Amino acid sequence: MKLFRNHLISKVQLFTLLKNFEETCGVNYDIILFFYQVNHSKSITQGFALDELTEKNPDIVILSIDKDYEKEPLVSLLVARYNIEKAPTLIINDEKIEGFISTENIENYIN
């Protein structure tokens, strides 16, 4: 579990660094936060759609977060910040999309 927690913290640090880099340098990244639930069929399907998306667009940054992971306070902060109530939920370039969304529809939200 410590490895999982460290990996999660690294994801949040990367997200923070990318957002700061965007603000400081004026560079735009397509960043997707993927809030999922473990063993949840729609979350699993969304994960496959995101895999397909990254095959077509390797520059997209996708950070997957178990929305119910209670051992790391950073998860609770992100869940509260984006008002995550269900899974799957995507935050694409700061826009919230709840429920499953296809690869084609995700492409409408990226730069």
N, C-alpha and C positions, 0 to 999 in steps of 0.2 A: 504493500500500500504506500510505503514511503516513496518508491519510484514513481508511482502513479501521481502522487501529490506533487513531487518535484517536476514532473513533466507538465502538469497542469499549471504550476507557477511559471514555468518557462513560457508557456503559451500566453499567459496574461502579460508577462514582461514583454514578449514580442509584440503583442497588440499595442501596449503602451508606447513602445519605441516607435512603431510604425505610425501611430497617430501623432506623436511628437514630431517625427520626421516630416510628416505631411504638413503640419502647421508651420514648422520652422523653415523648411526648404521649398514649400509649395509643390511638392511632388504628390501625385495621387496614386494610391494603391487601391485595388479592389480587395477589400477585406470583408470576409464573411465569418461571423460568429454563428456557429451551429450549436444550438442548445438542444440536447437530446435526452431521452430516458433509456436506461439500460433495458434490453430485451423488449423493446417497444416496437411493434411492427412498422408503424409509420416512420419512426426515427431511423430504423434500419433501411427502409426504402429511400428515405431522404439522403442517407449516407451514400447509397449507390448512385443517386442522381448527382451528388456533389463529386463523387469519384469521376463520373463521366464528364462533368464540367471541367475538372482540372486536367483531364486528358486533352480536351480541346483548347483550354486556356491555362497553360502552366504558370502564368504570372499571377494568378489569383491566389490570395492567401486565405486559407480556410482553417479556422481554429475551432475544434470540436470540444464542447464542454458538457459534461453530465450535469444537468440542471439541478439534480437532487443530491449532489455530492456535498455532504455536510461537514466533512473533515477539513475543508479549506474555506476560511472566511471570504477569500476573494471571489469564490463562486457565488456566495450569498450577495456580495456587493454588486456583481454583474447582473445577477437575476433581479435584484431590486432596481438597479439603474435602468434596465431595459424593460422592467415590468413583465418578466417572463412568467406566464401562467400555465402554459402547456407545451408539449413537445409534439412534433418538432417545431422549433421557432428559429428563424434565421434573422440575423441583423446584417443587412447588406449595405455597406457604406452608410451606416447609421439609420437605415430604414428597416422597420420591424415587419416581418411577414410570418404569420402564425399558420401552422398546418403545412402539409406537404405542398411543395411547389416543384414543377418539372424543370428539367435542365433548360429547356427552351425559354420558360418564363423567367428563370433566374437571370438569363442573359439579358433580359430587358432592364434589369436593375444595375448591371455593371457598366463601368465607364467605357 
